[in-house]
Amino acid sequence: QVQLVESGGGSVQAGGSLRLSCQVSGSTSAVTWMAWFRQGPGKEREGVAGIHSGTSGTYYADSVKGRFTISQDNAKNTVYLQMNGLKPEDTAMYYCAAGRLRLTQGGDPSRASDYNDWGQGTQVTVSS
C-alpha cells in the first residue's frame, strides 16, 4: 500500500499561484502513474494532471493546460503540482493519487477508478 500526504493548499486571489506537494511513502515499486485530481462543491472528481513514474510522460486536463505543471522528485519521493494563473473555477479539494495502471491494458491516467491509493486532500480556494 502507498501512503500519500498532500500539502500546499490555501486561499489566493485570481491570477495567483500555489504549489501543491504530495509526499509518497510505502510500497511504491508497482506504481506507474501519479496524478492530481480535484473535486469542487457539488461536482464529480476530475483528473487535473498525471505523470508516469518511469518516463515522466504527462497528461493535463484541457482546463489547466498552460497554467499547471506536474513534476516529480524521485529523490524526495514527492510529486508537485505548480498552479499558475489560478481562476475561481479552480476552487476545489485537490487529491494526490497513485496507480498501477498500464496504457497498454486500457488504463486511463485521467480516470479516478484506475488509481489505487489516495491522499486526504488539500483545499485550494481562489477568490475573484
C-alpha positions in Angstrom: 0.0 0.0 0.0 1.1 3.5 -0.8 0.6 6.4 1.7 0.1 9.9 0.2 0.1 13.2 2.1 -0.8 16.4 0.3 0.2 19.9 1.4 0.4 23.4 -0.1 -3.2 24.3 -0.5 -4.6 27.7 0.6 -6.5 30.8 -0.4 -5.3 33.0 -3.2 -6.7 35.7 -5.4 -7.4 35.1 -9.1 -4.2 35.2 -11.1 -2.1 33.9 -8.2 -0.1 30.8 -7.8 0.2 27.8 -5.5 2.4 24.8 -5.4 0.9 21.6 -4.1 3.2 18.8 -2.8 2.4 15.1 -2.4 4.8 13.1 -0.1 4.8 9.5 -1.2 5.8 6.5 1.1 5.2 2.8 1.3 5.3 0.1 -1.4 5.8 2.2 -4.5 7.6 -0.3 -6.7 4.4 -1.2 -8.7 3.2 2.4 -9.1 3.2 3.5 -12.7 1.3 6.8 -12.6 0.9 9.6 -10.1 -1.8 12.1 -10.5 -3.7 15.0 -9.1 -7.5 15.1 -9.1 -9.9 17.7 -7.8 -13.4 17.9 -6.6 -15.3 21.1 -6.3 -18.5 21.7 -4.4 -21.3 19.7 -5.9 -19.0 18.3 -8.7 -17.6 15.0 -9.6 -13.9 14.2 -9.0 -12.0 15.1 -12.1 -8.4 14.5 -13.3 -6.2 17.5 -13.4 -2.8 16.2 -14.3 -0.8 13.0 -14.2 2.8 11.8 -14.6 4.3 8.4 -15.5 6.7 7.3 -12.8 9.2 5.9 -15.2 9.2 8.1 -18.3 7.8 11.3 -16.7 5.4 11.5 -19.5 2.5 13.7 -18.6 -1.1 14.5 -19.3 -3.2 17.6 -18.4 -6.9 18.3 -18.4 -7.7 20.9 -21.1 -8.9 23.3 -18.4 -5.4 23.6 -16.9 -3.1 23.2 -19.9 -0.6 26.0 -20.0 -1.3 27.0 -16.4 -0.5 23.9 -14.3 2.7 21.8 -14.3 3.1 18.4 -12.7 6.5 17.1 -11.8 8.2 14.5 -9.6 11.4 14.4 -7.5 12.2 10.8 -7.0 15.0 11.5 -4.6 12.5 13.2 -2.3 9.6 10.8 -3.1 7.5 13.9 -3.9 5.1 14.9 -6.6 4.3 18.5 -7.2 1.6 20.5 -8.9 2.6 24.0 -9.8 -0.5 26.1 -10.4 -0.2 29.5 -12.0 -2.9 31.9 -13.3 -5.4 30.5 -10.9 -9.1 31.1 -11.5 -12.1 30.9 -9.2 -13.2 27.8 -11.1 -10.1 26.1 -9.9 -11.5 26.2 -6.3 -11.7 22.6 -5.1 -10.2 19.9 -2.8 -7.1 18.6 -4.6 -6.2 14.9 -4.1 -3.0 13.1 -4.9 -3.3 9.6 -6.3 -1.1 6.6 -7.1 -2.0 4.0 -9.6 -0.7 0.7 -11.1 -2.4 1.3 -14.5 -0.9 0.4 -17.8 -1.9 2.2 -21.0 -1.4 -1.0 -23.0 -4.0 -2.7 -20.9 -6.6 0.1 -21.3 -5.6 2.2 -18.4 -6.6 5.8 -18.5 -4.5 8.2 -16.3 -7.3 10.7 -16.2 -9.8 8.1 -14.7 -10.1 8.1 -11.0 -11.1 4.4 -10.9 -7.7 3.5 -12.3 -6.0 4.7 -9.1 -5.5 2.6 -6.1 -4.3 4.9 -3.3 -5.4 8.4 -2.4 -4.4 11.1 -0.1 -6.7 13.1 2.2 -6.7 16.2 0.1 -5.7 19.8 0.4 -8.1 22.7 -0.2 -7.5 25.3 -2.8 -9.7 28.4 -2.8 -9.4 31.1 -5.5 -11.3 34.4 -5.0 -12.2 36.8 -7.7 
